[in-house]
């Protein structure tokens, strides 16, 4: 288990946390723990100490979470929501998507 996920879903899942279900494009997303994962995924972007963002991903409906490669990273000037929306687009594109990649 990586991160603090709870059972909430929806775009804004609470202060400093965004969650979406996303279908990964061809080539999926890259994780630190197991490499590439594909298919229907749940992506969580949450704020951490020091203005950083942690990004975790799981197969939708599964209990085991993985760290998106490149996480944690600095929150961009646009904020956590902008970062989360950008990452959702990267996941939809696939190609071994990763934070900062």
C-alpha positions as CSV (number, residue, x, y, z in Angstrom):
1,X,0.0,0.0,0.0
2,X,1.5,3.3,-1.1
3,X,0.0,6.6,0.0
4,X,-3.3,7.5,1.7
5,X,-6.2,6.8,-0.5
6,X,-9.4,6.1,1.4
7,X,-12.5,5.1,-0.5
8,X,-13.5,8.5,-1.9
9,X,-13.8,9.0,-5.6
10,X,-14.6,11.9,-7.8
11,X,-12.6,14.6,-9.3
12,X,-12.0,16.7,-6.1
13,X,-11.7,14.0,-3.4
14,X,-11.0,16.4,-0.6
15,X,-8.5,19.1,0.3
16,X,-5.2,18.6,-1.5
17,X,-6.3,15.4,-3.2
18,X,-7.7,14.6,-6.7
19,X,-8.8,11.2,-8.0
20,X,-10.0,10.0,-11.4
21,X,-10.6,6.7,-13.2
22,X,-8.7,6.7,-16.5
23,X,-8.2,4.2,-19.2
24,X,-4.5,4.0,-20.0
25,X,-3.5,4.4,-23.7
26,X,-1.3,2.0,-25.5
27,X,1.9,1.4,-23.5
28,X,0.2,2.2,-20.1
29,X,1.9,4.0,-17.3
30,X,5.3,3.4,-15.6
31,X,5.3,2.6,-11.9
32,X,8.3,2.2,-9.5
33,X,7.1,-1.1,-8.1
34,X,6.0,-3.2,-11.0
35,X,6.9,-1.3,-14.2
36,X,4.2,-0.7,-16.8
37,X,0.5,-1.2,-16.0
38,X,-2.3,-0.8,-18.5
39,X,-6.1,-0.9,-18.7
40,X,-8.6,0.8,-16.4
41,X,-6.7,2.7,-13.7
42,X,-7.5,5.0,-10.8
43,X,-5.1,7.9,-10.5
44,X,-4.6,9.9,-7.2
45,X,-2.7,13.1,-7.0
46,X,-2.3,14.5,-3.5
47,X,-0.3,17.2,-1.9
48,X,2.5,16.4,0.5
49,X,4.8,18.4,2.7
50,X,7.0,21.1,1.1
51,X,4.8,21.9,-1.9
52,X,5.3,18.5,-3.4
53,X,2.7,16.2,-5.1
54,X,2.6,12.4,-4.7
55,X,1.0,10.4,-7.5
56,X,-0.3,6.9,-7.1
57,X,-2.1,4.5,-9.4
58,X,-4.0,1.3,-9.1
59,X,-6.0,-1.0,-11.3
60,X,-9.6,0.3,-10.8
61,X,-11.2,-1.8,-8.1
62,X,-7.9,-3.3,-6.8
63,X,-6.5,-2.7,-3.4
64,X,-2.8,-2.5,-4.2
65,X,-1.4,1.0,-5.1
66,X,1.7,1.8,-7.0
67,X,3.8,4.9,-7.2
68,X,3.8,6.7,-10.6
69,X,7.5,6.9,-11.7
70,X,8.8,10.4,-11.0
71,X,6.6,10.9,-7.9
72,X,6.8,12.9,-5.7
73,X,7.5,16.1,-7.6
74,X,7.0,19.8,-7.2
75,X,3.5,21.2,-7.6
76,X,3.6,23.5,-10.7
77,X,2.5,27.2,-10.5
78,X,-1.0,26.2,-11.7
79,X,-1.6,24.1,-8.7
80,X,-2.4,20.5,-7.8
81,X,-5.6,20.4,-10.0
82,X,-3.7,21.4,-13.1
83,X,-1.1,18.8,-12.4
84,X,-3.7,16.1,-11.9
85,X,-5.5,17.0,-15.1
86,X,-2.2,17.0,-17.0
87,X,-1.4,13.5,-15.6
88,X,-4.8,12.2,-16.6
89,X,-4.1,13.3,-20.1
90,X,-0.7,11.6,-20.0
91,X,-2.3,8.3,-18.8
92,X,-4.9,8.4,-21.6
93,X,-2.1,8.9,-24.1
94,X,-0.1,5.9,-22.6
95,X,3.4,5.3,-23.8
96,X,4.8,4.4,-20.4
97,X,3.5,7.7,-19.0
98,X,5.3,9.1,-15.9
99,X,5.6,12.2,-13.9
100,X,8.1,14.6,-15.6
101,X,8.5,12.2,-18.5
